[in-house]
Amino acid sequence: MNDQQRLELEAAAFRSLVQHLRSRPDVQNIDLMNLAGFCRNCLSKWYKAAADEHGLAVDMDQAREEIYGMPYAEWKARYQKEASAEQQAAFAKGNQH
């Protein structure tokens, strides 16, 4: 496999991950963080960081929209639920280093 093929496969895998997350708005970001250590917001930050590294003008709102498939405020209003005490405790425990 050459570098271009690897790049194309990695990009396709990323697009599949983003599409999968868009199709599962029932999965809350806090659950992703607690189970996997990253969430949609992390992907948005990584997307923006990659744009910055390449000198491309992408702000955080644009990066989030790329990941969420809609403005972040709209996604939050439609899908985000209040985190339970158990979810918050697991998050706090997972962020202690």
C-alpha positions as CSV (number, residue, x, y, z in Angstrom):
1,M,0.0,0.0,0.0
2,N,1.4,3.4,-0.9
3,D,0.9,6.6,1.1
4,Q,-1.9,7.9,-1.1
5,Q,-3.9,4.6,-0.7
6,R,-3.3,4.7,3.1
7,L,-4.5,8.3,3.2
8,E,-7.7,7.4,1.2
9,L,-8.4,4.4,3.5
10,E,-7.9,6.5,6.6
11,A,-10.2,9.2,5.2
12,A,-12.9,6.7,4.3
13,A,-12.7,5.1,7.8
14,F,-13.0,8.6,9.4
15,R,-16.0,9.4,7.2
16,S,-17.6,6.1,8.3
17,L,-17.0,6.9,11.9
18,V,-18.6,10.3,11.6
19,Q,-21.6,9.0,9.7
20,H,-22.0,6.3,12.4
21,L,-22.0,8.8,15.2
22,R,-24.5,11.0,13.2
23,S,-26.8,8.0,12.9
24,R,-26.6,7.4,16.7
25,P,-27.6,10.6,18.4
26,D,-29.0,8.5,21.2
27,V,-25.4,7.8,22.3
28,Q,-24.5,10.7,24.5
29,N,-21.1,12.3,24.4
30,I,-20.6,11.6,28.1
31,D,-21.1,7.9,27.4
32,L,-18.5,8.0,24.6
33,M,-16.1,9.7,27.0
34,N,-16.7,7.3,29.8
35,L,-16.3,4.2,27.5
36,A,-13.8,5.3,24.9
37,G,-12.1,8.4,26.2
38,F,-13.2,10.6,23.3
39,C,-16.5,12.0,22.0
40,R,-17.8,14.1,19.1
41,N,-16.4,17.2,20.6
42,C,-12.9,15.6,20.7
43,L,-13.3,14.7,17.0
44,S,-14.3,18.3,16.3
45,K,-11.2,19.6,18.1
46,W,-9.0,17.1,16.2
47,Y,-10.6,18.2,12.9
48,K,-9.9,21.9,13.7
49,A,-6.3,21.1,14.8
50,A,-5.7,19.3,11.5
51,A,-7.1,22.3,9.6
52,D,-4.8,24.6,11.6
53,E,-1.8,22.4,10.8
54,H,-2.6,22.7,7.1
55,G,-3.2,26.5,7.3
56,L,-6.9,26.2,6.5
57,A,-9.4,28.6,8.0
58,V,-11.8,26.4,10.0
59,D,-13.3,27.7,13.2
60,M,-14.6,25.5,16.0
61,D,-18.3,26.0,15.0
62,Q,-17.4,24.8,11.4
63,A,-15.5,21.8,12.8
64,R,-18.4,20.8,15.1
65,E,-20.8,21.1,12.2
66,E,-18.6,18.8,10.1
67,I,-18.8,16.2,12.9
68,Y,-22.4,16.7,14.1
69,G,-23.9,17.2,10.7
70,M,-25.7,20.3,12.0
71,P,-24.9,23.4,14.1
72,Y,-23.8,22.2,17.6
73,A,-26.5,24.2,19.4
74,E,-29.1,22.5,17.2
75,W,-27.7,19.1,18.0
76,K,-27.6,19.9,21.7
77,A,-31.2,21.1,21.7
78,R,-32.4,18.0,19.8
79,Y,-30.4,15.2,21.3
80,Q,-28.4,16.1,24.4
81,K,-29.8,14.9,27.7
82,E,-28.7,15.9,31.2
83,A,-26.0,13.7,32.4
84,S,-27.0,11.4,35.3
85,A,-25.2,11.4,38.6
86,E,-23.7,8.1,37.7
87,Q,-22.5,9.3,34.3
88,Q,-20.9,12.4,35.9
89,A,-19.2,10.3,38.6
90,A,-17.8,7.9,36.0
91,F,-16.5,10.9,34.0
92,A,-14.9,12.5,37.0
93,K,-13.3,9.2,37.9
94,G,-12.0,8.7,34.4
95,N,-10.4,12.1,34.3
96,Q,-8.3,11.7,37.4
97,H,-4.7,11.1,36.5
